[in-house]
């Protein structure tokens, strides 16, 4: 498809130029030398953060046998087959059918559908598939919306080139490399999913130097997040997981939806403020899949600072995160870990003492 412009996003703004300016090479080139990391990363949620719906690993579960309903009388059916995924909506004698162009989310918890409506608009569908329940439910942020007509019932519309860049930011955080506008102003990611160069930066110079055998010059020609100071790493991860720079007075820490923005909470933790060394990668493998059911893995991180014999006033020696990083469920099918590490009163999941 012919590319007519390239949109390169940095943070929360976009600039448009006539050609790709950054030397992104793609994960296949990276994997030529870094095969082990590439294999590990291919099993992560980051890797599958954006896919064409028919290529998604949960594509076989997207179809609905029974209609989905939304008040006052809207009915929906999700079709999934060899031709992809589409959502058909009816209201009385009116009907609309939208082909789903993109599936956002790896599906560890949920997958949200997005359709290109025309040159100016993208649709974020009202219905999201929640893999933990195997059912559809309202997309986060849509729960309180009301619909007076079929168009409103389908979901939330975003301008392709809105000054607020909402839909572009969604693509920016679920893909890698420059975004392009193709025929009909269709948004075209360079590479779907969060791949190597999202975190390491454009690899063209690094790859060229390595191929030429200039390894000493190649190493500093690529970013290594593992070498960043804790504050800088949190800012880097926060580009998509929300930066911690906001003033605490601007954040409602009791809003269950805010808990999914880990950096906002982690910076409030005494563990982060007093250690001077705690980062996202203290607990999470930057390349691997998120570990959900292995408390011992996270206990090891806690015990690297806290002596087992003295740290826990409750006398526990294992599964630290269960009490000190409680789970928050903003709605059925979604669970987020509170990263404000601390001692929580009984029944409290938002604010530690």
C-alpha atoms as a printed R data frame, in Angstrom:
    type eleno elety resid chain resno       x       y      z
1   ATOM     1    CA   UNK     A     1   0.000   0.000  0.000
2   ATOM     2    CA   UNK     A     2   1.322   3.442 -0.918
3   ATOM     3    CA   UNK     A     3   2.431   5.536  2.052
4   ATOM     4    CA   UNK     A     4   1.544   9.200  1.812
5   ATOM     5    CA   UNK     A     5   2.896  10.467  5.121
6   ATOM     6    CA   UNK     A     6   4.635   9.242  8.207
7   ATOM     7    CA   UNK     A     7   3.497  10.134 11.693
8   ATOM     8    CA   UNK     A     8   6.232   9.835 14.268
9   ATOM     9    CA   UNK     A     9   4.977  10.068 17.814
10  ATOM    10    CA   UNK     A    10   7.012  11.144 20.792
11  ATOM    11    CA   UNK     A    11   5.118  11.014 24.058
12  ATOM    12    CA   UNK     A    12   1.758  12.678 23.543
13  ATOM    13    CA   UNK     A    13   2.243  14.600 20.307
14  ATOM    14    CA   UNK     A    14   2.650  13.807 16.647
15  ATOM    15    CA   UNK     A    15   4.591  15.371 13.789
16  ATOM    16    CA   UNK     A    16   4.044  14.643 10.123
17  ATOM    17    CA   UNK     A    17   6.822  14.402  7.558
18  ATOM    18    CA   UNK     A    18   7.144  13.099  4.042
19  ATOM    19    CA   UNK     A    19   9.277  10.019  4.712
20  ATOM    20    CA   UNK     A    20  10.418   7.676  7.434
21  ATOM    21    CA   UNK     A    21  13.192   9.508  9.281
22  ATOM    22    CA   UNK     A    22  14.149   6.955 11.905
23  ATOM    23    CA   UNK     A    23  16.206   3.890 11.012
24  ATOM    24    CA   UNK     A    24  13.910   1.223 12.448
25  ATOM    25    CA   UNK     A    25  14.880  -2.216 11.200
26  ATOM    26    CA   UNK     A    26  12.248  -4.532 12.757
27  ATOM    27    CA   UNK     A    27  12.440  -7.469 15.150
28  ATOM    28    CA   UNK     A    28  13.569  -9.947 12.475
29  ATOM    29    CA   UNK     A    29  16.840  -8.050 12.070
30  ATOM    30    CA   UNK     A    30  17.293  -7.849 15.845
31  ATOM    31    CA   UNK     A    31  16.616 -11.581 16.174
32  ATOM    32    CA   UNK     A    32  19.448 -12.336 13.782
33  ATOM    33    CA   UNK     A    33  21.900 -11.668 16.613
34  ATOM    34    CA   UNK     A    34  19.639 -11.749 19.659
35  ATOM    35    CA   UNK     A    35  17.720 -14.964 19.006
36  ATOM    36    CA   UNK     A    36  17.307 -15.912 22.655
37  ATOM    37    CA   UNK     A    37  15.766 -12.607 23.659
38  ATOM    38    CA   UNK     A    38  13.527 -12.658 20.586
39  ATOM    39    CA   UNK     A    39  12.182 -16.137 21.405
40  ATOM    40    CA   UNK     A    40  11.500 -15.129 24.990
41  ATOM    41    CA   UNK     A    41   9.821 -11.890 23.996
42  ATOM    42    CA   UNK     A    42   7.587 -13.696 21.487
43  ATOM    43    CA   UNK     A    43   5.751 -15.240 24.440
44  ATOM    44    CA   UNK     A    44   5.050 -11.917 26.121
45  ATOM    45    CA   UNK     A    45   1.960  -9.751 26.185
46  ATOM    46    CA   UNK     A    46   3.985  -6.903 24.723
47  ATOM    47    CA   UNK     A    47   4.695  -8.971 21.606
48  ATOM    48    CA   UNK     A    48   0.978  -9.556 20.946
49  ATOM    49    CA   UNK     A    49  -0.291  -6.135 22.064
50  ATOM    50    CA   UNK     A    50  -1.709  -5.371 18.605
51  ATOM    51    CA   UNK     A    51  -2.845  -7.758 15.891
52  ATOM    52    CA   UNK     A    52  -5.197  -8.019 12.973
53  ATOM    53    CA   UNK     A    53  -8.200  -9.748 14.570
54  ATOM    54    CA   UNK     A    54  -8.000 -12.852 12.400
55  ATOM    55    CA   UNK     A    55  -4.340 -13.289 13.385
56  ATOM    56    CA   UNK     A    56  -4.917 -12.853 17.102
57  ATOM    57    CA   UNK     A    57  -4.169 -15.868 19.265
58  ATOM    58    CA   UNK     A    58  -7.722 -15.711 20.660
59  ATOM    59    CA   UNK     A    59  -9.411 -15.299 17.270
60  ATOM    60    CA   UNK     A    60 -11.200 -18.621 17.640
61  ATOM    61    CA   UNK     A    61 -13.023 -17.349 20.726
62  ATOM    62    CA   UNK     A    62 -14.263 -14.023 19.358
63  ATOM    63    CA   UNK     A    63 -17.495 -15.194 17.712
64  ATOM    64    CA   UNK     A    64 -20.774 -15.005 19.650
65  ATOM    65    CA   UNK     A    65 -23.440 -17.702 19.676
66  ATOM    66    CA   UNK     A    66 -26.011 -15.516 21.426
67  ATOM    67    CA   UNK     A    67 -26.621 -11.802 20.776
68  ATOM    68    CA   UNK     A    68 -25.128  -9.181 23.060
69  ATOM    69    CA   UNK     A    69 -27.592  -6.582 24.289
70  ATOM    70    CA   UNK     A    70 -27.294  -2.975 25.373
71  ATOM    71    CA   UNK     A    71 -30.073  -0.777 26.731
72  ATOM    72    CA   UNK     A    72 -32.574   0.241 25.623
73  ATOM    73    CA   UNK     A    73 -32.790  -2.309 22.807
74  ATOM    74    CA   UNK     A    74 -29.544  -2.605 20.874
75  ATOM    75    CA   UNK     A    75 -28.416  -6.061 19.812
76  ATOM    76    CA   UNK     A    76 -24.961  -7.114 18.652
77  ATOM    77    CA   UNK     A    77 -23.409 -10.160 17.071
78  ATOM    78    CA   UNK     A    78 -19.670 -10.781 16.636
79  ATOM    79    CA   UNK     A    79 -18.783 -12.787 13.527
80  ATOM    80    CA   UNK     A    80 -15.389 -14.495 13.441
81  ATOM    81    CA   UNK     A    81 -14.119 -16.616 10.572
82  ATOM    82    CA   UNK     A    82 -11.569 -16.971  7.806
83  ATOM    83    CA   UNK     A    83 -12.398 -13.490  6.520
84  ATOM    84    CA   UNK     A    84 -11.677 -11.882  9.874
85  ATOM    85    CA   UNK     A    85 -13.936 -10.384 12.516
86  ATOM    86    CA   UNK     A    86 -16.951  -8.096 12.166
87  ATOM    87    CA   UNK     A    87 -19.525  -6.656 14.558
88  ATOM    88    CA   UNK     A    88 -23.137  -6.446 13.409
89  ATOM    89    CA   UNK     A    89 -25.457  -4.159 15.372
90  ATOM    90    CA   UNK     A    90 -29.233  -3.816 15.072
91  ATOM    91    CA   UNK     A    91 -31.870  -1.556 16.591
92  ATOM    92    CA   UNK     A    92 -35.374  -2.162 15.382
93  ATOM    93    CA   UNK     A    93 -35.166  -2.154 11.583
94  ATOM    94    CA   UNK     A    94 -31.805  -0.382 11.528
95  ATOM    95    CA   UNK     A    95 -28.591  -2.351 11.106
96  ATOM    96    CA   UNK     A    96 -24.890  -1.612 10.811
97  ATOM    97    CA   UNK     A    97 -21.930  -3.872 10.231
98  ATOM    98    CA   UNK     A    98 -18.352  -2.867 11.003
99  ATOM    99    CA   UNK     A    99 -15.353  -4.921  9.974
100 ATOM   100    CA   UNK     A   100 -12.847  -5.010 12.835
101 ATOM   101    CA   UNK     A   101  -9.467  -3.791 11.608
102 ATOM   102    CA   UNK     A   102  -7.430  -4.169 14.782
103 ATOM   103    CA   UNK     A   103  -7.489  -6.137 18.028
104 ATOM   104    CA   UNK     A   104  -5.824  -4.237 20.874
105 ATOM   105    CA   UNK     A   105  -4.460  -6.262 23.780
106 ATOM   106    CA   UNK     A   106  -2.685  -9.598 23.944
107 ATOM   107    CA   UNK     A   107  -5.681 -11.193 25.633
108 ATOM   108    CA   UNK     A   108  -4.073 -12.030 28.961
109 ATOM   109    CA   UNK     A   109  -7.047 -10.147 30.368
110 ATOM   110    CA   UNK     A   110  -8.911  -8.500 27.507
111 ATOM   111    CA   UNK     A   111  -9.053  -7.632 23.803
112 ATOM   112    CA   UNK     A   112 -10.657  -4.443 22.488
113 ATOM   113    CA   UNK     A   113 -11.739  -4.059 18.854
114 ATOM   114    CA   UNK     A   114 -11.058  -0.987 16.702
115 ATOM   115    CA   UNK     A   115 -12.508  -0.301 13.244
116 ATOM   116    CA   UNK     A   116 -11.618   2.309 10.656
117 ATOM   117    CA   UNK     A   117 -14.944   3.888  9.712
118 ATOM   118    CA   UNK     A   118 -13.758   6.279  6.991
119 ATOM   119    CA   UNK     A   119 -10.915   8.684  6.228
120 ATOM   120    CA   UNK     A   120 -11.656  10.796  9.288
121 ATOM   121    CA   UNK     A   121 -12.859   8.415 11.975
122 ATOM   122    CA   UNK     A   122 -11.911   5.319 13.941
123 ATOM   123    CA   UNK     A   123 -14.335   3.415 16.173
124 ATOM   124    CA   UNK     A   124 -13.397   1.915 19.533
125 ATOM   125    CA   UNK     A   125 -16.075  -0.731 19.992
126 ATOM   126    CA   UNK     A   126 -18.321  -0.777 23.036
127 ATOM   127    CA   UNK     A   127 -17.789  -4.509 23.513
128 ATOM   128    CA   UNK     A   128 -14.463  -5.899 24.753
129 ATOM   129    CA   UNK     A   129 -13.692  -9.606 25.012
130 ATOM   130    CA   UNK     A   130 -12.549 -10.603 28.526
131 ATOM   131    CA   UNK     A   131 -10.507 -13.775 28.319
132 ATOM   132    CA   UNK     A   132 -10.702 -14.599 32.028
133 ATOM   133    CA   UNK     A   133 -14.491 -14.900 31.848
134 ATOM   134    CA   UNK     A   134 -14.785 -15.866 28.182
135 ATOM   135    CA   UNK     A   135 -17.481 -13.215 27.783
136 ATOM   136    CA   UNK     A   136 -17.944  -9.760 26.323
137 ATOM   137    CA   UNK     A   137 -18.427  -6.712 28.511
138 ATOM   138    CA   UNK     A   138 -18.225  -2.930 28.185
139 ATOM   139    CA   UNK     A   139 -14.861  -1.572 27.111
140 ATOM   140    CA   UNK     A   140 -13.087   0.298 29.938
141 ATOM   141    CA   UNK     A   141 -14.262   3.891 29.868
142 ATOM   142    CA   UNK     A   142 -17.544   3.011 28.140
143 ATOM   143    CA   UNK     A   143 -19.442   1.764 31.184
144 ATOM   144    CA   UNK     A   144 -21.094   5.087 32.009
145 ATOM   145    CA   UNK     A   145 -21.845   6.146 28.435
146 ATOM   146    CA   UNK     A   146 -25.434   6.212 27.201
147 ATOM   147    CA   UNK     A   147 -26.617   5.549 23.671
148 ATOM   148    CA   UNK     A   148 -29.577   7.224 21.971
149 ATOM   149    CA   UNK     A   149 -28.969   5.794 18.512
150 ATOM   150    CA   UNK     A   150 -27.201   2.927 16.808
151 ATOM   151    CA   UNK     A   151 -24.108   4.975 16.045
152 ATOM   152    CA   UNK     A   152 -23.598   5.856 19.700
153 ATOM   153    CA   UNK     A   153 -24.294   2.282 20.768
154 ATOM   154    CA   UNK     A   154 -21.427   0.944 18.665
155 ATOM   155    CA   UNK     A   155 -18.818   2.673 20.815
156 ATOM   156    CA   UNK     A   156 -16.647   5.790 20.912
157 ATOM   157    CA   UNK     A   157 -15.511   7.544 17.750
158 ATOM   158    CA   UNK     A   158 -12.071   9.165 17.453
159 ATOM   159    CA   UNK     A   159 -10.816  11.445 14.708
160 ATOM   160    CA   UNK     A   160  -7.811  10.012 12.917
161 ATOM   161    CA   UNK     A   161  -5.946  13.322 13.222
162 ATOM   162    CA   UNK     A   162  -7.543  14.751 16.350
163 ATOM   163    CA   UNK     A   163  -5.513  17.490 18.101
164 ATOM   164    CA   UNK     A   164  -5.647  15.271 21.209
165 ATOM   165    CA   UNK     A   165  -4.183  12.357 19.163
166 ATOM   166    CA   UNK     A   166  -6.248   9.803 21.118
167 ATOM   167    CA   UNK     A   167  -6.359   6.996 18.569
168 ATOM   168    CA   UNK     A   168  -2.773   7.674 17.471
169 ATOM   169    CA   UNK     A   169  -1.609   7.293 21.064
170 ATOM   170    CA   UNK     A   170  -3.377   3.939 21.243
171 ATOM   171    CA   UNK     A   171  -1.510   2.748 18.164
172 ATOM   172    CA   UNK     A   172   1.748   4.288 19.372
173 ATOM   173    CA   UNK     A   173   1.691   2.284 22.602
174 ATOM   174    CA   UNK     A   174   0.620  -0.964 20.970
175 ATOM   175    CA   UNK     A   175   3.051  -0.919 18.043
176 ATOM   176    CA   UNK     A   176   6.703  -0.273 17.218
177 ATOM   177    CA   UNK     A   177   8.336   2.287 14.951
178 ATOM   178    CA   UNK     A   178   6.789   5.147 12.990
179 ATOM   179    CA   UNK     A   179   3.097   5.183 12.204
180 ATOM   180    CA   UNK     A   180   2.125   5.900  8.613
181 ATOM   181    CA   UNK     A   181  -1.013   7.190  6.964
182 ATOM   182    CA   UNK     A   182  -1.809   5.080  3.942
183 ATOM   183    CA   UNK     A   183  -4.544   5.155  1.330
184 ATOM   184    CA   UNK     A   184  -7.661   6.783  2.716
185 ATOM   185    CA   UNK     A   185  -5.738   7.925  5.809
186 ATOM   186    CA   UNK     A   186  -5.632   4.416  7.223
187 ATOM   187    CA   UNK     A   187  -3.222   4.198 10.154
188 ATOM   188    CA   UNK     A   188  -0.423   1.755  9.324
189 ATOM   189    CA   UNK     A   189   1.935   0.666 12.117
190 ATOM   190    CA   UNK     A   190   5.467  -0.179 11.028
191 ATOM   191    CA   UNK     A   191   5.350  -3.252 13.254
192 ATOM   192    CA   UNK     A   192   2.396  -4.503 15.276
193 ATOM   193    CA   UNK     A   193   2.975  -5.140 18.958
194 ATOM   194    CA   UNK     A   194   5.571  -3.801 21.366
195 ATOM   195    CA   UNK     A   195   8.783  -5.115 19.841
196 ATOM   196    CA   UNK     A   196  12.528  -4.620 20.363
197 ATOM   197    CA   UNK     A   197  12.829  -1.041 19.136
198 ATOM   198    CA   UNK     A   198  10.066   0.320 21.337
199 ATOM   199    CA   UNK     A   199  12.424   0.069 24.300
200 ATOM   200    CA   UNK     A   200  15.841  -0.011 22.618
201 ATOM   201    CA   UNK     A   201  15.219   2.682 20.017
202 ATOM   202    CA   UNK     A   202  15.789   2.557 16.281
203 ATOM   203    CA   UNK     A   203  18.375  -0.124 15.575
204 ATOM   204    CA   UNK     A   204  19.627   0.817 12.120
205 ATOM   205    CA   UNK     A   205  22.974   2.265 13.144
206 ATOM   206    CA   UNK     A   206  23.561  -0.456 15.739
207 ATOM   207    CA   UNK     A   207  22.786  -3.235 13.251
208 ATOM   208    CA   UNK     A   208  24.998  -1.733 10.554
209 ATOM   209    CA   UNK     A   209  27.957  -1.379 12.909
210 ATOM   210    CA   UNK     A   210  27.501  -4.916 14.242
211 ATOM   211    CA   UNK     A   211  27.312  -6.313 10.713
212 ATOM   212    CA   UNK     A   212  30.569  -4.526  9.923
213 ATOM   213    CA   UNK     A   213  32.219  -6.148 12.931
214 ATOM   214    CA   UNK     A   214  32.535  -2.836 14.792
215 ATOM   215    CA   UNK     A   215  31.158  -4.198 18.057
216 ATOM   216    CA   UNK     A   216  32.716  -1.581 20.335
217 ATOM   217    CA   UNK     A   217  30.975   1.134 18.339
218 ATOM   218    CA   UNK     A   218  27.747  -0.864 18.022
219 ATOM   219    CA   UNK     A   219  27.093  -1.206 21.758
220 ATOM   220    CA   UNK     A   220  26.620   2.515 22.521
221 ATOM   221    CA   UNK     A   221  24.626   2.938 19.303
222 ATOM   222    CA   UNK     A   222  21.556   1.287 20.863
223 ATOM   223    CA   UNK     A   223  19.633   2.116 24.017
224 ATOM   224    CA   UNK     A   224  19.746  -0.330 26.924
225 ATOM   225    CA   UNK     A   225  16.952   0.408 29.423
226 ATOM   226    CA   UNK     A   226  18.669  -1.844 31.955
227 ATOM   227    CA   UNK     A   227  21.366   0.795 32.352
228 ATOM   228    CA   UNK     A   228  18.921   3.593 33.187
229 ATOM   229    CA   UNK     A   229  18.604   5.055 36.664
230 ATOM   230    CA   UNK     A   230  15.331   4.106 38.431
231 ATOM   231    CA   UNK     A   231  13.636   7.467 37.790
232 ATOM   232    CA   UNK     A   232  14.625   7.444 34.123
233 ATOM   233    CA   UNK     A   233  13.451   3.862 33.634
234 ATOM   234    CA   UNK     A   234  10.115   4.639 35.251
235 ATOM   235    CA   UNK     A   235   9.698   7.587 32.895
236 ATOM   236    CA   UNK     A   236  10.553   5.350 29.933
237 ATOM   237    CA   UNK     A   237   8.043   2.648 30.885
238 ATOM   238    CA   UNK     A   238   5.605   5.404 31.832
239 ATOM   239    CA   UNK     A   239   5.402   6.651 28.260
240 ATOM   240    CA   UNK     A   240   2.705   4.014 27.863
241 ATOM   241    CA   UNK     A   241   2.057   2.898 31.441
242 ATOM   242    CA   UNK     A   242   1.667   6.581 32.460
243 ATOM   243    CA   UNK     A   243   4.565   8.737 33.677
244 ATOM   244    CA   UNK     A   244   4.838   9.417 37.410
245 ATOM   245    CA   UNK     A   245   5.416  13.167 36.951
246 ATOM   246    CA   UNK     A   246   1.860  14.204 37.810
247 ATOM   247    CA   UNK     A   247   1.316  15.944 41.120
248 ATOM   248    CA   UNK     A   248  -0.206  13.591 43.732
249 ATOM   249    CA   UNK     A   249  -2.998  16.123 44.273
250 ATOM   250    CA   UNK     A   250  -4.074  15.563 40.650
251 ATOM   251    CA   UNK     A   251  -4.516  11.812 41.068
252 ATOM   252    CA   UNK     A   252  -7.410  10.001 42.700
253 ATOM   253    CA   UNK     A   253  -5.590   7.026 44.162
254 ATOM   254    CA   UNK     A   254  -8.908   5.449 45.128
255 ATOM   255    CA   UNK     A   255 -10.116   5.322 41.554
256 ATOM   256    CA   UNK     A   256  -9.809   1.609 40.709
257 ATOM   257    CA   UNK     A   257  -9.054   2.430 37.074
258 ATOM   258    CA   UNK     A   258  -5.972   4.424 38.068
259 ATOM   259    CA   UNK     A   259  -4.393   1.347 39.654
260 ATOM   260    CA   UNK     A   260  -3.517   0.042 36.189
261 ATOM   261    CA   UNK     A   261  -1.039   2.937 35.842
262 ATOM   262    CA   UNK     A   262   1.749   1.288 37.796
263 ATOM   263    CA   UNK     A   263   4.328   4.143 37.836
264 ATOM   264    CA   UNK     A   264   1.867   6.516 39.525
265 ATOM   265    CA   UNK     A   265   1.651   4.174 42.492
266 ATOM   266    CA   UNK     A   266   5.164   2.743 42.592
267 ATOM   267    CA   UNK     A   267   6.763   6.168 43.114
268 ATOM   268    CA   UNK     A   268   4.685   6.593 46.275
269 ATOM   269    CA   UNK     A   269   6.138   3.432 47.821
270 ATOM   270    CA   UNK     A   270   8.735   3.648 50.559
271 ATOM   271    CA   UNK     A   271  10.415   0.690 48.845
272 ATOM   272    CA   UNK     A   272  10.968   2.861 45.780
273 ATOM   273    CA   UNK     A   273  11.811   6.115 47.542
274 ATOM   274    CA   UNK     A   274  14.190   4.693 50.129
275 ATOM   275    CA   UNK     A   275  15.980   1.968 48.199
276 ATOM   276    CA   UNK     A   276  17.132   4.119 45.317
277 ATOM   277    CA   UNK     A   277  17.367   0.961 43.252
278 ATOM   278    CA   UNK     A   278  13.858  -0.455 42.788
279 ATOM   279    CA   UNK     A   279  12.708  -0.480 39.161
280 ATOM   280    CA   UNK     A   280  10.139  -2.280 37.028
281 ATOM   281    CA   UNK     A   281  12.819  -4.802 36.115
282 ATOM   282    CA   UNK     A   282  13.521  -5.623 39.745
283 ATOM   283    CA   UNK     A   283  10.447  -7.840 39.529
284 ATOM   284    CA   UNK     A   284   9.644  -8.174 35.821
285 ATOM   285    CA   UNK     A   285  11.679  -9.752 33.043
286 ATOM   286    CA   UNK     A   286  11.870  -7.089 30.344
287 ATOM   287    CA   UNK     A   287  11.631  -9.691 27.573
288 ATOM   288    CA   UNK     A   288   9.523 -12.449 29.090
289 ATOM   289    CA   UNK     A   289   5.831 -12.916 29.732
290 ATOM   290    CA   UNK     A   290   4.315 -11.421 32.859
291 ATOM   291    CA   UNK     A   291   4.464 -14.011 35.638
292 ATOM   292    CA   UNK     A   292   1.090 -14.168 37.411
293 ATOM   293    CA   UNK     A   293   1.070 -17.351 39.477
294 ATOM   294    CA   UNK     A   294   4.537 -17.706 40.972
295 ATOM   295    CA   UNK     A   295   4.676 -15.823 44.309
296 ATOM   296    CA   UNK     A   296   8.172 -17.134 44.952
297 ATOM   297    CA   UNK     A   297   9.533 -15.150 42.024
298 ATOM   298    CA   UNK     A   298   8.353 -11.906 43.576
299 ATOM   299    CA   UNK     A   299   9.288 -12.983 47.104
300 ATOM   300    CA   UNK     A   300  12.896 -13.184 45.938
301 ATOM   301    CA   UNK     A   301  12.785  -9.525 44.934
302 ATOM   302    CA   UNK     A   302  11.316  -8.533 48.309
303 ATOM   303    CA   UNK     A   303  13.842 -10.590 50.257
304 ATOM   304    CA   UNK     A   304  16.735  -8.993 48.423
305 ATOM   305    CA   UNK     A   305  16.110  -6.000 50.709
306 ATOM   306    CA   UNK     A   306  13.981  -7.333 53.571
307 ATOM   307    CA   UNK     A   307  15.395  -9.977 55.890
308 ATOM   308    CA   UNK     A   308  12.903 -12.833 56.181
309 ATOM   309    CA   UNK     A   309  13.155 -13.010 59.956
310 ATOM   310    CA   UNK     A   310  12.364  -9.371 60.686
311 ATOM   311    CA   UNK     A   311  10.479  -7.860 57.781
312 ATOM   312    CA   UNK     A   312   6.892  -9.065 58.218
313 ATOM   313    CA   UNK     A   313   4.988  -8.063 61.315
314 ATOM   314    CA   UNK     A   314   2.397 -10.734 60.555
315 ATOM   315    CA   UNK     A   315   5.037 -13.434 60.728
316 ATOM   316    CA   UNK     A   316   4.703 -14.467 57.088
317 ATOM   317    CA   UNK     A   317   7.718 -15.610 55.107
318 ATOM   318    CA   UNK     A   318   6.179 -16.065 51.661
319 ATOM   319    CA   UNK     A   319   3.722 -14.537 49.178
320 ATOM   320    CA   UNK     A   320   4.585 -10.976 50.213
321 ATOM   321    CA   UNK     A   321   2.652  -9.351 47.364
322 ATOM   322    CA   UNK     A   322  -0.667 -10.861 48.431
323 ATOM   323    CA   UNK     A   323  -0.809  -8.474 51.387
324 ATOM   324    CA   UNK     A   324   1.572  -5.698 50.400
325 ATOM   325    CA   UNK     A   325   0.459  -5.298 46.755
326 ATOM   326    CA   UNK     A   326  -3.258  -6.145 46.781
327 ATOM   327    CA   UNK     A   327  -5.294  -6.812 43.670
328 ATOM   328    CA   UNK     A   328  -7.945  -4.347 42.541
329 ATOM   329    CA   UNK     A   329 -10.900  -5.369 40.343
330 ATOM   330    CA   UNK     A   330 -12.452  -2.314 38.656
331 ATOM   331    CA   UNK     A   331 -14.920  -4.579 36.857
332 ATOM   332    CA   UNK     A   332 -15.545  -8.251 36.243
333 ATOM   333    CA   UNK     A   333 -12.795  -9.768 34.135
334 ATOM   334    CA   UNK     A   334 -10.049  -7.289 35.035
335 ATOM   335    CA   UNK     A   335  -7.560  -7.415 37.909
336 ATOM   336    CA   UNK     A   336  -4.715  -4.983 38.473
337 ATOM   337    CA   UNK     A   337  -1.946  -5.083 41.053
338 ATOM   338    CA   UNK     A   338  -1.585  -2.040 43.292
339 ATOM   339    CA   UNK     A   339   2.065  -0.999 42.945
340 ATOM   340    CA   UNK     A   340   1.942   1.307 45.979
341 ATOM   341    CA   UNK     A   341   3.821  -1.237 48.083
342 ATOM   342    CA   UNK     A   342   2.996  -0.963 51.766
343 ATOM   343    CA   UNK     A   343   1.141  -2.196 54.826
344 ATOM   344    CA   UNK     A   344  -2.593  -2.100 54.161
345 ATOM   345    CA   UNK     A   345  -5.280  -2.004 56.855
346 ATOM   346    CA   UNK     A   346  -7.789  -4.854 56.761
347 ATOM   347    CA   UNK     A   347 -10.174  -4.434 53.847
348 ATOM   348    CA   UNK     A   348  -8.118  -1.656 52.230
349 ATOM   349    CA   UNK     A   349  -6.714  -2.166 48.721
350 ATOM   350    CA   UNK     A   350  -5.883   1.378 47.595
351 ATOM   351    CA   UNK     A   351  -3.916   3.304 50.231
352 ATOM   352    CA   UNK     A   352  -1.397   1.784 52.652
353 ATOM   353    CA   UNK     A   353  -0.820   3.237 56.080
